């Protein structure tokens, strides 16, 4: 009986630790990842606009 209760307490502590780590991951790391992805998308958009502008300049020179 006592061994089972000790096992349950240990598992309860492990579950609480897992919940804490998931909370940190969800609230902290995911926010930073989203910020980095947004920055990459901004840069890709800017590069796309420059490439499109160069294409228009090239078409203007050809025509």
PEWOJO-V926482 format. One record per backbone hydrogen bond with DSSP energy under -1.0 kcal/mol. CO is the residue of the C=O (numbers start at 1). NH is the residue of the N-H. E is the energy in kcal/mol with one decimal. If there is no record, write none. Layout:
BEGIN
CO;NH;E, CO;NH;E
END
This chain:
BEGIN
1;5;-2.1, 2;6;-2.3, 3;7;-2.1, 4;8;-2.4, 5;9;-2.4, 6;10;-2.4, 7;11;-2.6, 8;12;-2.3, 9;13;-2.2, 10;14;-2.3, 11;15;-2.6, 12;16;-2.2, 13;17;-2.2, 14;18;-2.4, 15;19;-2.5, 16;20;-2.1, 17;21;-2.4, 18;22;-2.5, 19;23;-2.2, 20;24;-2.2, 21;25;-2.4, 22;26;-2.9, 23;27;-2.7, 24;28;-2.3, 24;29;-1.1, 25;30;-1.9, 28;32;-1.6, 29;33;-2.5, 30;34;-2.4, 31;35;-1.9, 32;36;-2.2, 33;37;-2.5, 34;38;-2.5, 35;39;-1.9, 36;40;-2.2, 37;41;-2.5, 38;42;-2.0, 39;43;-2.2, 40;44;-2.7, 41;45;-2.2, 42;46;-2.2, 43;47;-2.5, 44;48;-2.4, 45;49;-2.1, 46;50;-2.0, 47;51;-2.5, 48;52;-2.4, 49;53;-2.4, 50;54;-2.4, 51;55;-2.2, 52;56;-2.1, 53;57;-2.1, 54;58;-2.5, 55;59;-2.6, 56;60;-2.3, 57;61;-2.0, 58;62;-2.1, 59;63;-2.4
END
